[in-house]
């Protein structure tokens, strides 16, 4: 009953907007994600907040209908894509850091 009241009070809209933001953030277009992060920061929110709402939405979907199961799988794909992108960014940053230190030591040695 409490969850239904929350949905009526605006949680459903918040969940749908978070779902859309999740879809936008997994695109390869970096400016889109940067713009989303900037707009969230203006409202003192972070992508972690959006992720928490998406997870809450996924957890409260029913599991009786095929459409709910398909939607849960879709949401899991969104969350997995975010994890993979994060790992890829960390790898790229570490490669850049290694190159920086390599050139720094070459300059020092000369």
N, C-alpha and C positions, 0 to 999 in steps of 0.2 A: 504494500500500500504506500509506504514511504517513497519507494522508487517511482511509482506512478505520479505522485504529487510533484516530485522533482522534475519528471518529464514535462508535466503540465506547466511548471514554473519557468521553463526555458532550457532545460537540460537537453532536450531533443535537438533544438536548434544548435546549441553549442556542440553537441556530438556530431551533427551533420557537417558543420563548418570545420570541425577538427578532422573529420574524414576527408573532406575536400583538400584541406591543407596537407594532409598526409599524402594524398595522390600527387599534389603539386610538388612536394619536396623530393619525390623519388625520380622526377624527371632529370635529365642530364643537364638541363639549363641552369647553370650556376646563378645567373642574375635573378631568376625567379625565387630560388631559395633565399638568397641574400635579402631580397625585398621583403619576403615573408618574415624573416628573422627581424628585420628592421621594424616592420609594422607591429610585430609582437612585442618587441622591446619598448616601443612607444607606450604600450598598454601594460608594461611591467610584467610581461609573460615571456615564457621561453618555450622552445620546442619540446622540452620535457613535460610541460603542462599539457600540451596538445597530445603527446604520446600517452600520457596517463588517462586522458579522456577517451582516446581511441581504445585503449586496453579495457577501460570500464565498459565502454559500449560493446566491445567484443564479448566480454564476460557475461553481460546481461542479455545477450541474444538468446532466444529460445533454441532448443536443439531438436525440435520435433518436425520442422518443415525442411524440405530440401533447400529452399531459398536461404534459410538461416545458416545452414551448413556451408553453402557456397559463399555467403557473405563473410562468415568467420574465416574461411580459407583465404578470401581476398584480403581481409584485414591482416591476417598473419603474413601474407606476402608483402604488404606495405611495411609492416614492422621489420621483416627480415631484410628487405631492400635497404632500409635505413641502417641496419647493423652492418651489412656488407659495405655500404658506402663509407661508413665510419672507419672500418678496418682498412679500406683502400686508402683513405685520406691519411691515416696514420702511417701506412707504408710509404706513401709519397713523401710525407714530411720527413721521415727518417732517412730516405734516400737523399733528399735535399740537404739535410743536416750533415750526412756523411761527406757529400761533395764539398760543402762549406769547410769542414774541418780539414779535408784533404788539401784544398787550395790554401788554406790558412797555414798549414804546416809547410807546404812548399815555399810559400813566401818567407816564412821564418828561417827555413834552412838556407835559402839563398842569401 
